[in-house]
């Protein structure tokens, strides 16, 4: 009960600050004495601060303004991408305070080398956060691969990195500070849900870089599946007799809407390496006809896969994240056309398909916010002052 009440107080202040203790009591329906005790504990754990007395317009002593601490507890997010490493520190208000990204070609690199460099980046980000008065309370690592429910902490496979059966903690310099791995698409979806002003409760979030990933949020909760493998949209067949896929199947969506496929269709494959999304955006904006045709075909294939997801799941929304968000100007029309032609069993609002405002920042931000959201739900995770 105390855990729940601490969470109620912290949530009230986070959503409506500045508030006095009396204001909080009125909002959550507890007595002032109970709220005062809870506030004292949250201040002691570093979650809240209390400013000087301010006039509230009510009769009696002025209240002291409570606010979520912008120093103290924080979450550290890390990301291993195909072409980069990232680190982000977010305070309890959900504000990014440290943001780092370094370009690295990680495909095929030794696992230990990649994780050692990620650990060094994490240490630098944590040191920068400490200089701002922030104390990292948890670490989550976004990876472009399948993370099993059991055993915990195991990246079952990340084909675009060349990983199979990798446990990041086994390669981390200090196992006590090793991050918890999570699929990047899942974290992108959670960041979308936590950050959007009017987030849908049930939606499909689909994103792409070297591969295509999707995540399902159902009634406000991430759906991971029985073993943690839910969301492999990139390997749904959209052309049953189509091109061979690295997964062993044929005609998978990745072969038609992944960045390598789009570059190939656009005649731009020779420009790889580099940032393929920036290249496609540049050429599409310049009205490069092969690029426009390639994006149109990718949108058709993506729409075909998403139509199946709509019929199966009945979501409130479809969100294009990651690289797809940056290419939305050219992808949305063909995706919408496919949905209009194929979603016939249930009503479908074309505006329910939209790009994410987070773009490629989503997975890293979601990794950092995971710790913050856990603390908001259970402030007892914080050490007592």
Phi, psi and omega in degrees: 000319180295320178302315181295318181291323175298319179295320178299315180295313181297319179295321179296316180292319180298323184273342189221013184294154004278140177229151170272171176299321179295322177299317180297315180302318179294326182286320188256355173081021174257163179290157179298323180296318179295316180296320180299319178296318180294318178298316179302320180292319180293325175294318179296329179272001175085009184275329182236157169235158180230120184271181179298161182299140178229147179288134182254351183090354179263161176290141179114187182293144176298145178278159175261131188282125176266145176211155174292136185294126175266007170231158182104229187299143181205163176247141178252121174255141178231154180216134170247109177257178179292326185238011183200167168236148181218156175215143182212137174242128183240135178278180184293344176279354183087012182268127174293127181248336176227134179217119180227142177214132176233138180281127178213135173273100189266348181296124177082354177290150177304137183304313182300323179293316180297315183288327176296320179290324176295319178297321178295320177296320178298317180297319178296316180296320180293322178295319177296320178296318180299324178295338177269003181086016182261144181240113182291125182252351180192157184225131179229138184245122176273127180230147179275065183196182182272124178250119185288149172294318179222135355288151183294147174081011184252124171274105185299312176198142174224081191300328181283349169263340187085023181261145171211126178063047182257129173251106184306325181300332180290343183245005184272138182305320179236105182305333181291339180249013180293139181280158175274120181283148176209149179299135184297323180295321177299316181291325176297319178294317179295319177299320178298314182295318183284335188259333184291141181295321179229069183288141173292149179279329179230115183207162173251128178248120182238135182218164184213145163220249175291325177244184178238127178233154176224156176223146180249123171250119184238120183052041176080007181235139177292130176261114185262344184088174185298325183238006179093010187259008182297148173099012181280061183296328182298343181247022167280129181287127175248349174222092188307329180252027186274201187294148175295142179249153179298340180285348181106349178265185180233148173070023181293152180307321181303331181285353182233338183231004173282162186296325179296320180294319181292319177299318180296314180296328182276356183074026184245010185300331182290346180276348177287136011280193189117194179262101184296329181292316178298321180295313180297320179297316180298313182291321179295318179297330178276006179063039175289111190302315178300324178292317179298319178294319180296319179291325177296316179294321177297319179296324177296314180296318179295319178298322178298315179293318182290331176299319177297320179296321179296314181295326183280319191257333184058057182282161172286330186207159169240129184241126175268115181246186178056222180298327181298327179297322181285338180257012188300326181306325184259338181274326186301316182301311179291327177296315180297322180297318178295317179297319180297324183281332191249335179271095186242343184282328183232157175295143179223125179269119180304331180286352176286349172264121183210157176279152175282140175287343183277335180056225183281359177279346189304306184300318180292318178295319178297323178298316180290321182290338181303315179295317180299316181295324177295320179294319179299325180281332182215083180298344177292351173293338179280142177295144179290144180283000000 
